[in-house]
Amino acid sequence: MTTTPTLDIHEQLNKIQNNDNYEAGKCLEPIISLPLVKHLTFEEDEDEMIKMRAKLYRFDISESPSVWKERGTGEVKLLYHSVKHTVRVVMRRDKTLKICANHFITPSMKLQRPSNNRKNWWIWSVSADYADEITRPEIFAIKFTTEEISTFIADANVWEKKFIEGQNLIQNENMISQTSVKKEVFEDALDKLHVDTN
């Protein structure tokens, strides 16, 4: 059995540098050049209201007894679509960027604290989450994860403030669109009234 002697890393580096074919700083041209591909996240038309670091859990009722399961850790965002007048929660896992939460905020949603009154947690339910292939109702819990206690309590409070702001945006836009429809109907009725009386 013959063994090959292993070279020290410094010896290997010296051997490479002393090689006649070695040129420091020389870049090799790629054999195949790949075109730049624009990666769409489908968040391009939306404005970011807030982005924070958090850990997300979902309440799994398929097991007996029901348990909280970790959904992922990453950055959670509230995104406002100014044309469609919607606000949605989008969260992607760290490293893989796989979506672990994707649902719209509605004015009827309520943020609640857990029963043990943890200041850095919020719980809410949604009628349809689109993170998986199957759309289904979910109950989510979010925990804001930062090192300092005062910071994650502040983060949780900022999240609540922006969540409510998103609900108000939706509610105001719905009221405006309902008012404009009523105004159009009213104007149409006025036009018909003028035609009928002449």
VOKOL-290094 format. One record per residue: y, x, z of N, C-alpha, C, O in turn. Coordinates in steps of 0.02 Angstrom, whole numbers, plus 32768, in hexadecimal, padded with zeros to 4 digits. Atoms other than C-alpha are relative to their C-alpha. Layout:
<atoms>
YXZYXZYXZYXZ...
</atoms>
This chain:
<atoms>
7FC6802A8000800080008000803E802D800080498054802E7FC37FD8800480A2804D7FC8803C7FD58011803F7F9B7FFE7FC380247FEE8147801B800E803B80247FDF803D80617FDA7FC57FE2801E81EC80347FB9803480078037803E7FD9805F7FCD7FF67FCC8274807C8026803B7FD27FF480527FC97FBB7FC5802C8007830280058048803F802980088044805480347FC17FDB7FFE83B08045802880307FDC802F80337F9E80327FCA801C7FD8843B802C80A180337FE07FD2803B7FF57F997FD08024802A84C17FB480608037802F7FE6804F80267FAE7FCD7FD08015853F804480587FE5802D7FC98008803F7F9B801F7FD7803484C580AD7FF47FFB7FDA7FBF80067FF67F8980048029803D84AA801C7F7A80447FFB7FDF804980007FA27FBD8005801B856680087F65801580417FDE803280417FA87FEF7FBF801E857D80C37F467FDA800B7FC07FF580277F9080297FF8803C84EE80C17EC8801E7FD87FC680207FF07F8E7FE280298034854080327E688041801E7FE8804E80217FAB7FBF7FE4801385EC80847E6B7FF980427FDB802480537FB1800B7FBF802285A6812D7E327FDF7FF77FBC7FDB80277F96801F800D8040854F80DB7D9E803580087FC9806D7FF27FD07FD27FF38036859F81117CF980177FBF7FDE804F7FBD7FC57FEF803E8022859E805F7CB4802C7FD2802B80447F9F80137FDB802B7FD285FA80187D4B804B80097FF7806480427FF87FB87FFE800386B27FEC7D36801B7FD08034800D7F9480327FE5802A7FCA87107FAC7DCE80307FCC7FE4805A7FDC7FBA7FD38036801387677F067DB57FF37FE37FBB80187FB67FA6800F801A804287177EE57D0C7FE07FBB80077FB17FB2802D801C8043800086F57E2D7CED7FD67FF67FC27FE9800B7F8B802A800F803986697DF57C7F80147FBC7FE380227F8D80087FF1803F8022868D7D6E7BFF7FC37FD380047F8B7FEB7FFC803A802D7FFD86207CD47C117FE07FF87FBC80037FFA7F888024800B803E859C7CB77B8E80127FBC7FE2801D7FB67FA67FEE8043801585C37BFE7B86803E7FEB802780417FF280647FC580197FDC866D7BB67BAD7FF97FB580087FEC7F907FD8800680477FF186687B0E7C0180447FDF800380737FFB801F7FBF80227FFE86F37A917BE8800E7FE480457FDF7FD4806B7FEE801F7FC087537A517C7E7FF27FB67FFC80057F957FCC801180477FFD871479A77CB080297FE1803880287FF880717FD980237FCE878979307D097FD27FD180277FB27FA6800B802B80287FD4872E78E47D9D80277FC4801A80587FCD803E7FDE803C7FEA876178307DBC7FE37FE880437FA67FE4804B8016801A7FBF875977EF7E6F800D7FB580057FF97F9680367FEB80468000879C77417E4280327FF28038803A7FB9804E7FCA80077FD0882577607EC1804380137FE08076801580027FC47FE7802288A3779A7E3E80387FCD7FFE80737FE080007FCD8034800588FF76F27E3280187FE7804480417FB980487FF080187FBD890E76DF7EEF802A803380258025806F801A7FD67FD57FD5898C77237F6B7FDE800880437FC67FD8806180207FF17FBF89497778800680307FEE80388066800B803E7FD780147FC7898E772380A17FF58030803B80248041805F80117FD37FC989337795811B7FBE80217FF07F9380047FCE803F7FDC800688A97818811D7FF580258042801F804C8058800E7FE27FBF8856784D81BF7FB7801580047F8C7FFB7FE080447FEA7FF487BB78A781FA7FDF7FD480347FFC7FC580688022802E7FD2873A7836824D7FB580027FF57F9B80207FC68048800A80058684780D826B7FF47FB57FFE800F7F908027800C8047800A86447764822F7FB97FED80137F8A801180058041801C7FED85B676FB82767FFA7FBA7FE4802C7F987FDA800C8045801485667659823A7FCC7FE3802E7FA080058047802E80237FD4850A75D782A07FC57FE87FD77FCD7FBD7FAB803C80118027845875C9825E7FDA7FC980237FBE7FD38059802380387FE3840D751E827F7FB97FF97FE67F947FCD7FFB80448004801C836F7540821B7FCC801980327F918008802C802F7FE77FCD8321759A82B080027FD3803D80347FB18049800180277FC282EC754783507FF4802F803A7FBF804F803B7FBE801F7FFA834E755F83BE803280207FD0802680587FB87FCC7FE7802D83EA757683538021803F801E802A8044805A7FE47FC07FE984377624835C803B80157FD480417FFF7F9B7FCA7FE1802784D2768483267FE3803D7FDE7FC180667FFE80177FC5802584AB7704829E803B80237FE2806B80047FCA7FC97FD9801C851A7791826580007FF87FB47FCB7FFF7F947FF9800A8048855A777181B58019803F7FDE8009804E7FA57FE67FC2801D85B67815819B803E80198024805F7FF480477FC37FE17FE6863F788D81CE8028801A7FC5800D80397F987FD67FE9803786D278B1815D80467FE48007805D7FD5803E7FBB801A8000877E7875812B7FFF7FB77FEB7FE47FA67FB67FFA8047800F87A177BB813080477FF37FE78077800F80027FBF800F801D882F777580C7800B7FB67FFB7FDC7F8E7FF47FEA80438013888F76D580B3802680077FBF8057802C7FBC7FE37FFB804288BC76BE7FFC801E7FBE7FEB7FFD7F8A7FEE7FDD803C8016893C76417FBA80077FFF7FB58021802F7F977FF980098048893276027F07803B7FD27FF380387F9680027FC28026800689E175CA7ED87FFD7FCA7FCA80247F9B7FCD80068032803489AC75687E3D7FD57FC680177FE77F8B8010802E80347FE88919750A7E8980127FE680457FF87FB3805B7FEB80127FBC896C75017F347FC57FFD80307FBC7FCC8054803A7FFB7FD388D075397F9180068040802980248071801380067FC47FD788B275B3801E7FB6800780107F957FD8802480477FF77FF18807760080337FF6803E802B801E806D802B80157FC87FD787B0767580AB7FCD80277FD67F9C800B7FBE802F7FD58023875B770880567FF3803D802B8022805E804380127FC47FD986FD778F80B27FC880257FDB7F9680077FC680327FD58020869C782080677FE680328033800B804B805D801E7FCF7FD38622789080C2801780467FEF802580567FB57FF17FB9800B864B794880D87FCB801F7FD27F9280097FD2802A7FD7802C860079C1805A7FE47FD97FC47FF17FED7F8B801F8024803885A1793F7FF180327FD17FDE80297FC07FA37FCD80308018863A78CC7FDB7FE27FBD7FED80017F967FC8801E8041800C85C378387FD680267FCB802880387FD680617FDA80357FDF861B77957FFE7FD67FE080367F9D7FCD802A802480217FC985EA774E80A780237FC1801780087F9C80407FDD803F7FF4866D76C380B1802D7FF27FC58052801E7FAE7FD68014803986C17664802580077FB480027FDC7F907FE77FF580487FFB870775B8804B804A7FEF80048073801980167FBB80177FFF87A67552803F80127FE780467FE87FCC806A7FE5801C7FC28812752680D480187FBA7FF180377FAD7FBD7FE7804580068834746E80EC802C7FF0803C8024800F80717FD580127FC788B8741C815A7FDA7FE5803C7FF37FE780748027801D7FC8882E73CA81C37FD9803580287FBE8024805C80257FCC7FDC87E0747181F8802280108042805F801080477FE67FEE7FBD87F474A282AF7FE3804380157FA6804C801580167FC17FE087ED755282F67FF67FF2804980207FD4806A800E80097FB9879C755283A27FEA8041801F7FCC806C7FFE80187FC67FDA877E75D584267FB87FF180187FA67FB880238043800B7FE386CB75F0846480057FE58047803A7FEA80667FFF801E7FBD869B759B8507800F8033803680298022806B7FF17FCC7FCE86A8764285638047801B7FF9805A804B801B7FB97FF28007875F764B8529800F80497FEE803F806680087FF27FBC8017875476F584D4803E7FFF7FD480437FD67FA67FBF800280218802771D84947FFE801B7FB8802B800C7F9180027FE2804387CB777E83F87FD07FDC7FD17FBE7FF77F9D802F80278028875776F683B2801F7FBE7FEB80497FA2800E7FF08043801787717659834A7FC17FE17FE17F9980047FC380388025801D86F275D38316801D7FC87FD6804E7FA87FEB7FED8039802A8705755582887FC57FEC7FD57F9680127FCC80368017802C869774ED8217801D7FEF7FBB80577FDB7FB57FED800F8045869E74D5815A7FCC7FD27FE17F907FD67FF18030802E80208651744E80EF7FDD80227FC57FA7800C7FB280207FDD8039862C74C7805F801680487FFF805180577FF47FF47FB98007861E758480627FDD80187FC17FA380077FB5801A7FEB8041860375D97FB97FE980497FFF7FE380657FC980137FBA7FFD85CB76867FF47FBA800C7FE37FAE80407FC480447FF9801A8514766A7FC67FFA7FD97FBF802A7FB87FA9800C8026803E84C876217F2980037FB5800E80167F8D7FE2800280467FEE84B5757C7F85803E7FF0802B804A8012805D7FC680157FD8855275247FC37FE67FD6803A7FBE7FA88031801880257FC6853774E6807380347FFF8038805F802C803B7FD280017FC6859574B281107FED803980307FB280498038800C7FC97FD285A8753E818E802D7FF9803D80627FD9803A7FD67FF77FC585EA755E823D8008804B80087FD68070800F7FF27FB97FFD863E7608824680218013804280457FEB80607FDC7FE27FC88675767682D6801880447FE87FF3806A7FC87FE47FC0801686E7770A82B780188026803E8037800A806A7FEC7FD47FC98702779C832D802A80387FE28013805B7FB57FD47FCB801987947811830F7FEF804180247FEF80448061801A7FC27FE5875978C383278031803A7FF7803880557FC17FD67FC47FFD87D4794983577FF2802180437FD580038070800F7FDB7FC387CD79CD83DE80257FE6803D80097FE180747FD780137FC7885B798F844B7FFC7FB5800D80017F8D7FDE800680477FED884878EB84A9803F7FD97FEC803A7FA37FD07FC28024801088FF78BC849380077FF57FB480237FC37F9F7FFA8005804988F478DB83D77FD47FC87FE57FEA7FA17FBB802A8034801D885E786A83B680137FBB801880067F8A7FF57FE680427FEA88A977DD841E803C7FEE7FD480437FB47FC07FC7800C802D894877F083B77FE77FEE7FBB80047FC27F9A801D800F804288DE77F183187FE77FB87FFD7FF27F957FCC801A80457FFE8889774F834C80397FCE7FFF80337F997FDF7FC6802D8000893276FF836D80227FFE7FBC80397FC97FA67FE37FFD80438975773982C47FD47FD97FCF7FEE7FB57FA4802F8026802A88D976F38270800B7FB48008800F7F907FD67FF480477FF488F6764A82C280417FEA7FE080447FB57FC07FBE8011801B89AD764B828E7FFC7FFA7FB380177FCA7F978005800180498984767381D77FD27FC87FE97FDE7FA97FB5802E8037801088F375F681D580267FBE8000801F7F967FD27FD8803E7FFA8967756B820E80367FFF7FCA80457FCA7FAE7FCF7FFC803689EC75A781937FE07FEC7FBD7FFF7FC97F9680258013803C896A759681087FF37FB57FFE7FFA7F967FC9800B80497FFD893F74E6814180407FDA7FF1803F7FA87FCE7FBF8020800C89F874B88141801480057FB680307FD67F9B7FF17FF880488A0D74FF80907FDA7FCB7FD87FF77FAB7FAC802A80318024897E74918053801A7FBA800D80217F927FDE7FE980437FEE89BD73F980B080437FF07FDE804C7FB97FC47FBF800A80208A6F740F806E7FF97FF77FB5801A7FCC7F98800A800680488A3274287FBB7FE07FBD7FEF7FF27F9E7FBD80208041800B89C3738D7FC980337FC8800680337F987FDF7FCD80337FF78A567328800980307FFF7FC480447FCA7FAD7FD37FFC803A8AC573677F7A7FDE7FE27FC37FFD7FBC7F9E8023801A803B8A4073407EF77FF77FB580057FFC7F917FD3800780487FF88A2272937F4180447FDD7FF580477FA87FD77FBE801C80098ADE72737F4680137FFF7FB6802F7FCE7F9E7FEF7FFE80478AF272AB7E917FD87FCC7FD87FF27FAF7FA98027803480218A6572377E5B80207FBD800D80287F947FE07FE180407FEF8AB571A77EB780427FF97FDB80547FC27FC47FC0800380238B5D71D47E697FF57FEF7FB680197FC77F9A8010800F80468B0E71D37DBA7FEC7FB87FF880017F977FC88015804680038ABB712C7DDC803C7FD3800880437FA07FE67FC480277FF38B5F70EA7E1F802C7FFF7FC280457FCA7FAE7FD77FFD803C8BBF71267D857FE17FD87FC780047FB67FA28023802780338B3B70DB7D1380097FB6800C80147F8F7FDE7FF680467FEE8B4970377D7080477FEA7FF080527FB27FD87FBB801080118C06703C7D5D800A7FF87FB5802B7FC97F9E7FFB800680498BF7705D7CA37FE27FBF7FE780007F9E7FBC8020803E80158B7F6FCB7C8F80297FC38016802C7F917FF27FD680377FE88BF26F5D7CF6803B7FF57FD1804C7FBC7FC07FC78005802E8C856F857C827FEA7FE37FBC800E7FBB7F9E8019801980408C1B6F627BE77FF07FB6800480007F907FD7801480467FF88BD86EBD7C2B803B7FD2800880397F987FF27FC5802C7FF48C846E7B7C5C802C7FFC7FC380557FCF7FBF7FD58002803C8CD56EA27BB37FE47FD47FCB80027FCD7F96
</atoms>
